[in-house]
Amino acid sequence: MGSTIGPLPIQTYTSFMPNTEPIKIAQRAVEIASDMQASNIVLLDIKNIASFADYFVVLSADSMRQINALVDDINLQLKQEGIRI
């Protein structure tokens, strides 16, 4: 493992499918990230300690290119499944 890559800008995720539970969206994001070889994936339940989100998905990748690919692919796949973020 080489250098440490700093945090990416915060992105807000809003489902436009009213029946989609936030946990289902977060779990799907974890599945997609895992399929794309992300590492150290953690799904944090923060709904009782933060008002701005219910869940955080935290993960690691080997390069900035891989991080960008992960973000793009998670966004694309969720959008294709009817979840707009």
C-alpha positions, 0 to 999 in steps of 0.5 A: 500500500502506498500513499494515503488518499484524502477524503472525497467530497461528501455526496448526498444520496436521495432515493426517488423510489418512495418504497426503497428503504435506506438500508436496502440502498446502503446494502446494494452500494456495499454489494456493488463496491464488493463486486468491484474489488473495494476493500475494507468495506464497512456499513455504519448505521448512524441514524441515531447519532446524525440527522443528515444520514441513516447509513455511511458506506466506508471503503478503501481502494488502491488508487484514486482511479479505482475510487473514481470508478467505484463512485461512478459505478455505484451511481450508475448501477443504482440509477439503473435500478431506479434509485437516483442519487 
